[in-house]
Amino acid sequence: MLKTTSKLPSDPLRIPLLAQNSLLYESVVTPKPGLVDPAHPGAHSDMTIFTFIDSSTALLTGFTDYYQAGRAHQGSLGRLFTKIRPIGLEIEEQMNQATLGVNTHKGAIFSFGILLASLGYFHQNQPSKLNQPLSEADSQTVFEIGQDMVQDSLGKDFIGLEDKIQLTNGEKLYLEHGIRGIRGEALEGYPLVQELALPYLRKMKNQEHSLSLNQTLLTTLFLLISQSEDSNLINRGGLTGLAWAQKEAQKILQTNIISQEDYFPELMAVNQRFVEKHLSPGGSADLLALTIFMAKLENLI
């Protein structure tokens, strides 16, 4: 059974602090393939674990603004998403100041904005649950709020791209391969978190096992890599790189390496293979951070 490492605090910063804490948890899970962790910078030459710590600790004010926007919102959920988009730009600036311009958390800032605002709106309408752990049904409701929030705005993001002069990496990905990346995940209610990662952590909470929290979260990460159309992997290695990374993750899961005593050197070797191919599954890492956040809200870890 997975032991809970913390209890839900009851102060006004509880939710934003849990979001920040979840980013820090993700950053120290070790060893990750191609990603920054305390043992290795992965396939990144411009950042270290200290860069991630600096970035995570700079985001608390913005995360609080996200959550409070949901708590105070009146009107349509689409309008709530319109409100939080400028907050996201402000948080990105805070990140850039903390990291001297290194993009550590841009994807996470986007997704945490959706979940924090959704959770704020949920608590506005369910105040009795403010200081209580979320149930599985509560978590589903939060995801549904987020899904409703983004439908109009994000749906329009994919219309008329053929005529747009300057395209983002995500827009190019959609035009070339029909892959919608993290915006697609948001439009679908983060199905990999809801249907894959969180169910795994719920199972681990309710059964006896010998895995450490680090091993459990590593397994969660490899589950996500094995299924995610990770835009970071595609941007670095194309669809070939994505397929290779997914197969590597599937092999790790099938061989059960993470549950073995000598898992650390085995996974460091996996990291080296990712580094040699210059691959970093940053989108999957963001989904892991979201999973940790929701798991903490459910008191699973």
TIFIZA-244420 format. One record per residue (C-alpha): residue number from 0; x, y, z. Coordinates in nm, 4 decimals, always signed. Layout:
BEGIN
pos,X,Y,Z
NUM,X,Y,Z $
...
***
This chain:
BEGIN
pos,X,Y,Z
0,+0.0000,+0.0000,+0.0000 $
1,+0.1305,+0.3449,-0.0938 $
2,+0.1769,+0.5552,+0.2176 $
3,+0.0419,+0.9090,+0.2094 $
4,+0.3298,+1.1514,+0.2567 $
5,+0.1260,+1.4580,+0.3483 $
6,-0.2170,+1.5703,+0.4610 $
7,-0.4272,+1.8390,+0.3056 $
8,-0.3564,+2.1700,+0.4831 $
9,-0.6492,+2.4029,+0.5460 $
10,-0.4959,+2.7451,+0.4762 $
11,-0.5969,+2.9667,+0.1802 $
12,-0.2841,+2.8721,-0.0154 $
13,-0.3527,+2.4993,+0.0168 $
14,-0.4401,+2.4370,-0.3473 $
15,-0.1722,+2.6584,-0.5102 $
16,+0.0906,+2.5105,-0.2764 $
17,-0.0123,+2.1586,-0.3740 $
18,+0.0250,+2.2539,-0.7396 $
19,+0.3714,+2.3955,-0.6764 $
20,+0.4594,+2.0918,-0.4657 $
21,+0.3521,+1.8626,-0.7493 $
22,+0.5951,+2.0298,-0.9891 $
23,+0.8733,+1.9809,-0.7349 $
24,+0.7796,+1.6146,-0.6888 $
25,+0.7943,+1.5602,-1.0648 $
26,+1.1333,+1.7276,-1.0890 $
27,+1.2968,+1.5011,-0.8277 $
28,+1.1629,+1.1682,-0.9540 $
29,+1.4871,+0.9931,-1.0546 $
30,+1.6177,+0.8684,-1.2938 $
31,+1.3894,+0.9880,-1.5711 $
32,+1.4549,+0.9227,-1.9421 $
33,+1.5883,+1.2315,-2.1181 $
34,+1.4445,+1.4609,-1.8515 $
35,+1.6064,+1.6795,-1.5873 $
36,+1.6374,+1.5174,-1.2451 $
37,+1.8861,+1.5316,-0.9535 $
38,+2.1094,+1.2672,-1.1146 $
39,+2.1346,+1.4044,-1.4685 $
40,+2.0097,+1.6940,-1.6858 $
41,+1.8827,+1.4485,-1.9460 $
42,+1.8756,+1.5760,-2.3039 $
43,+1.8987,+1.9374,-2.1852 $
44,+2.2138,+2.1486,-2.1931 $
45,+2.0487,+2.4683,-2.0684 $
46,+1.8982,+2.3560,-1.7372 $
47,+1.9583,+2.1531,-1.4212 $
48,+1.7456,+2.0425,-1.1282 $
49,+1.8198,+2.3799,-0.9683 $
50,+1.6660,+2.5558,-1.2691 $
51,+1.3479,+2.3566,-1.2106 $
52,+1.3445,+2.4386,-0.8409 $
53,+1.3869,+2.8095,-0.9170 $
54,+1.1095,+2.7926,-1.1748 $
55,+0.8661,+2.5991,-0.9540 $
56,+0.9087,+2.8337,-0.6608 $
57,+0.8435,+3.1368,-0.8845 $
58,+0.4975,+3.0173,-0.9894 $
59,+0.3061,+3.0276,-0.6606 $
60,+0.1567,+3.3764,-0.7024 $
61,+0.0305,+3.2949,-1.0498 $
62,-0.1067,+2.9586,-0.9398 $
63,-0.2947,+3.1403,-0.6636 $
64,-0.4392,+3.3801,-0.9219 $
65,-0.5537,+3.0865,-1.1363 $
66,-0.7315,+2.9221,-0.8446 $
67,-0.8899,+3.2425,-0.7152 $
68,-1.0156,+3.3244,-1.0656 $
69,-1.2151,+3.0015,-1.0540 $
70,-1.3365,+3.0630,-0.6987 $
71,-1.4706,+3.4081,-0.7919 $
72,-1.5994,+3.3433,-1.1436 $
73,-1.9573,+3.4165,-1.2430 $
74,-2.0818,+3.3390,-1.5908 $
75,-1.9937,+3.0847,-1.8571 $
76,-1.6985,+2.8504,-1.8244 $
77,-1.5723,+2.9734,-2.1592 $
78,-1.5392,+3.3201,-2.0097 $
79,-1.3360,+3.1757,-1.7233 $
80,-1.0804,+3.0408,-1.9695 $
81,-1.0631,+3.3832,-2.1332 $
82,-0.9899,+3.5316,-1.7889 $
83,-0.7049,+3.2977,-1.7052 $
84,-0.5166,+3.3200,-2.0340 $
85,-0.3586,+3.6589,-1.9437 $
86,-0.2644,+3.5132,-1.6044 $
87,-0.0758,+3.2410,-1.7896 $
88,+0.1261,+3.4997,-1.9803 $
89,+0.2168,+3.6721,-1.6530 $
90,+0.3272,+3.3412,-1.5017 $
91,+0.5430,+3.2679,-1.8053 $
92,+0.7166,+3.6005,-1.7473 $
93,+0.7753,+3.5062,-1.3817 $
94,+0.9220,+3.1760,-1.5005 $
95,+1.1497,+3.3507,-1.7494 $
96,+1.2759,+3.5889,-1.4825 $
97,+1.3508,+3.3009,-1.2462 $
98,+1.5270,+3.0903,-1.5098 $
99,+1.6916,+3.3693,-1.7120 $
100,+1.4773,+3.2841,-2.0108 $
101,+1.4870,+2.9043,-2.0001 $
102,+1.1513,+2.7390,-2.0766 $
103,+1.1088,+2.4929,-1.7921 $
104,+0.7329,+2.4927,-1.7314 $
105,+0.5423,+2.6569,-2.0181 $
106,+0.3316,+2.3462,-2.0849 $
107,+0.2689,+2.2899,-1.7155 $
108,+0.1651,+2.6537,-1.6688 $
109,-0.1029,+2.6043,-1.9349 $
110,-0.2424,+2.2805,-1.7913 $
111,-0.2216,+2.3805,-1.4263 $
112,-0.4120,+2.6955,-1.5180 $
113,-0.6996,+2.4850,-1.6451 $
114,-0.7033,+2.2505,-1.3457 $
115,-0.6543,+2.5211,-1.0824 $
116,-0.9321,+2.7385,-1.2258 $
117,-1.1554,+2.4309,-1.2587 $
118,-1.0877,+2.3351,-0.8993 $
119,-1.1602,+2.6896,-0.7832 $
120,-1.4918,+2.6817,-0.9674 $
121,-1.5666,+2.3385,-0.8189 $
122,-1.5006,+2.4671,-0.4663 $
123,-1.7141,+2.7750,-0.5295 $
124,-2.0046,+2.5412,-0.6040 $
125,-1.9090,+2.2751,-0.3462 $
126,-1.7761,+2.4792,-0.0500 $
127,-1.8257,+2.1921,+0.1950 $
128,-1.5516,+2.0016,+0.0100 $
129,-1.2960,+2.2807,+0.0329 $
130,-1.0827,+2.1115,+0.2989 $
131,-1.1720,+1.7530,+0.2156 $
132,-0.9893,+1.5093,-0.0108 $
133,-1.1456,+1.4746,-0.3534 $
134,-1.3305,+1.1547,-0.4332 $
135,-1.2827,+0.9844,-0.7683 $
136,-1.6169,+1.1334,-0.8766 $
137,-1.5048,+1.4794,-0.7616 $
138,-1.1893,+1.4523,-0.9708 $
139,-1.3955,+1.3558,-1.2732 $
140,-1.6131,+1.6633,-1.2171 $
141,-1.3050,+1.8879,-1.2023 $
142,-1.1797,+1.7454,-1.5321 $
143,-1.5237,+1.7935,-1.6876 $
144,-1.5286,+2.1578,-1.5768 $
145,-1.1910,+2.2079,-1.7409 $
146,-1.3048,+2.0336,-2.0567 $
147,-1.6139,+2.2560,-2.0809 $
148,-1.4012,+2.5625,-2.0093 $
149,-1.1712,+2.5191,-2.3078 $
150,-1.4062,+2.3859,-2.5761 $
151,-1.4813,+2.7107,-2.7578 $
152,-1.1428,+2.8824,-2.7321 $
153,-0.9129,+2.5858,-2.7915 $
154,-1.1409,+2.4377,-3.0549 $
155,-1.1037,+2.7583,-3.2542 $
156,-0.7243,+2.7398,-3.2225 $
157,-0.7213,+2.4655,-3.4878 $
158,-0.9412,+2.6493,-3.7396 $
159,-0.7855,+2.8424,-4.0280 $
160,-0.4257,+2.7435,-3.9563 $
161,-0.3611,+2.6841,-4.3270 $
162,-0.3710,+3.0613,-4.3819 $
163,-0.1669,+3.1595,-4.0761 $
164,+0.1790,+3.2998,-4.1526 $
165,+0.3628,+3.2302,-3.8244 $
166,+0.2851,+2.8926,-3.6706 $
167,+0.3750,+2.7570,-3.3280 $
168,+0.5315,+2.4115,-3.2990 $
169,+0.1957,+2.2768,-3.1850 $
170,+0.0158,+2.4271,-3.4831 $
171,+0.2724,+2.2834,-3.7252 $
172,+0.2277,+1.9455,-3.5579 $
173,-0.1473,+1.9587,-3.6110 $
174,-0.1239,+2.0633,-3.9764 $
175,+0.1385,+1.8018,-4.0616 $
176,+0.0188,+1.5054,-3.8542 $
177,-0.3246,+1.5867,-3.7083 $
178,-0.1780,+1.5708,-3.3571 $
179,-0.3178,+1.8338,-3.1196 $
180,-0.0659,+1.7970,-2.8377 $
181,-0.1439,+1.9335,-2.4937 $
182,-0.4336,+2.1419,-2.6276 $
183,-0.5909,+1.8219,-2.7528 $
184,-0.5412,+1.6649,-2.4094 $
185,-0.7188,+1.9628,-2.2526 $
186,-1.0052,+1.9461,-2.5033 $
187,-1.0541,+1.5787,-2.4168 $
188,-1.0327,+1.6312,-2.0395 $
189,-0.6788,+1.4921,-1.9960 $
190,-0.7771,+1.1293,-2.0635 $
191,-0.4278,+0.9908,-2.0002 $
192,-0.4351,+1.1366,-1.6503 $
193,-0.7961,+1.0349,-1.5852 $
194,-0.7969,+0.6901,-1.7419 $
195,-0.4374,+0.5701,-1.7096 $
196,-0.2196,+0.7453,-1.4534 $
197,-0.4657,+0.8193,-1.1722 $
198,-0.6214,+0.4698,-1.1813 $
199,-0.2726,+0.3233,-1.1415 $
200,-0.2044,+0.5372,-0.8326 $
201,-0.5465,+0.4506,-0.6875 $
202,-0.4644,+0.0829,-0.7328 $
203,-0.1262,+0.1262,-0.5651 $
204,-0.2867,+0.3092,-0.2734 $
205,-0.5204,+0.0169,-0.2092 $
206,-0.2861,-0.2795,-0.2371 $
207,+0.0195,-0.4045,-0.0552 $
208,+0.3449,-0.3546,-0.2464 $
209,+0.7124,-0.2829,-0.1841 $
210,+0.7641,+0.0028,-0.4297 $
211,+0.8924,+0.3343,-0.3015 $
212,+0.7140,+0.6543,-0.3983 $
213,+0.9968,+0.7232,-0.6440 $
214,+0.9461,+0.3841,-0.8098 $
215,+0.5700,+0.4318,-0.8183 $
216,+0.5985,+0.7715,-0.9860 $
217,+0.8593,+0.6403,-1.2300 $
218,+0.6149,+0.3680,-1.3299 $
219,+0.3450,+0.6321,-1.3733 $
220,+0.5767,+0.8340,-1.5967 $
221,+0.6599,+0.5356,-1.8178 $
222,+0.2887,+0.4546,-1.8459 $
223,+0.2316,+0.8071,-1.9738 $
224,+0.5266,+0.7975,-2.2151 $
225,+0.4046,+0.4655,-2.3551 $
226,+0.0688,+0.6161,-2.4555 $
227,+0.1189,+0.9912,-2.4988 $
228,+0.1528,+1.1650,-2.8359 $
229,+0.4191,+1.3748,-2.6671 $
230,+0.4777,+1.6893,-2.8730 $
231,+0.8209,+1.7419,-2.7147 $
232,+0.9315,+1.4040,-2.8456 $
233,+0.7883,+1.4789,-3.1901 $
234,+0.9524,+1.8215,-3.2063 $
235,+1.2904,+1.6667,-3.1254 $
236,+1.2687,+1.3355,-3.3092 $
237,+0.9653,+1.3385,-3.5365 $
238,+0.7119,+1.0571,-3.5376 $
239,+1.0015,+0.8108,-3.5518 $
240,+1.1372,+0.9471,-3.2234 $
241,+0.7916,+0.9317,-3.0661 $
242,+0.7423,+0.5691,-3.1689 $
243,+1.0892,+0.4757,-3.0416 $
244,+1.0261,+0.6379,-2.7019 $
245,+0.6863,+0.4720,-2.6683 $
246,+0.8394,+0.1311,-2.7404 $
247,+1.1205,+0.1935,-2.4913 $
248,+0.8637,+0.2793,-2.2247 $
249,+0.6585,-0.0283,-2.3070 $
250,+0.9689,-0.2491,-2.2743 $
251,+1.0470,-0.1010,-1.9325 $
252,+0.6924,-0.1718,-1.8163 $
253,+0.6824,-0.5233,-1.9627 $
254,+1.0151,-0.6259,-1.8078 $
255,+0.9166,-0.4813,-1.4694 $
256,+1.2607,-0.3239,-1.4264 $
257,+1.1367,-0.0477,-1.1960 $
258,+1.0302,-0.2944,-0.9257 $
259,+1.3774,-0.4511,-0.9074 $
260,+1.6427,-0.3548,-0.6526 $
261,+1.8908,-0.2537,-0.9227 $
262,+1.6420,-0.0392,-1.1159 $
263,+1.8514,+0.2778,-1.0823 $
264,+2.1477,+0.1830,-1.3074 $
265,+1.9080,+0.0167,-1.5512 $
266,+1.7079,+0.3377,-1.5872 $
267,+2.0231,+0.5493,-1.6089 $
268,+2.1093,+0.3400,-1.9148 $
269,+1.7638,+0.4148,-2.0563 $
270,+1.8263,+0.7835,-1.9910 $
271,+2.1523,+0.7609,-2.1851 $
272,+1.9715,+0.6135,-2.4854 $
273,+1.7243,+0.9039,-2.4801 $
274,+2.0098,+1.1539,-2.4470 $
275,+2.1939,+1.0022,-2.7440 $
276,+1.8807,+1.0546,-2.9535 $
277,+1.8275,+1.4030,-2.8039 $
278,+1.4792,+1.2997,-2.6886 $
279,+1.2998,+1.4454,-2.3879 $
280,+0.9384,+1.3482,-2.3074 $
281,+0.8513,+1.6842,-2.1537 $
282,+0.4819,+1.6549,-2.2345 $
283,+0.4633,+1.3292,-2.0398 $
284,+0.6487,+1.4935,-1.7509 $
285,+0.3830,+1.7673,-1.7429 $
286,+0.1112,+1.5011,-1.7344 $
287,+0.2951,+1.3335,-1.4460 $
288,+0.2923,+1.6623,-1.2532 $
289,-0.0831,+1.6972,-1.3161 $
290,-0.1325,+1.3387,-1.2015 $
291,+0.0641,+1.4035,-0.8822 $
292,-0.1485,+1.7131,-0.8175 $
293,-0.4778,+1.5265,-0.8534 $
294,-0.3387,+1.2317,-0.6554 $
295,-0.2477,+1.4650,-0.3704 $
296,-0.5974,+1.6137,-0.3804 $
297,-0.7379,+1.2602,-0.3509 $
298,-0.4879,+1.1860,-0.0703 $
299,-0.3337,+0.9035,-0.2719 $
300,+0.0252,+1.0165,-0.2106 $
***
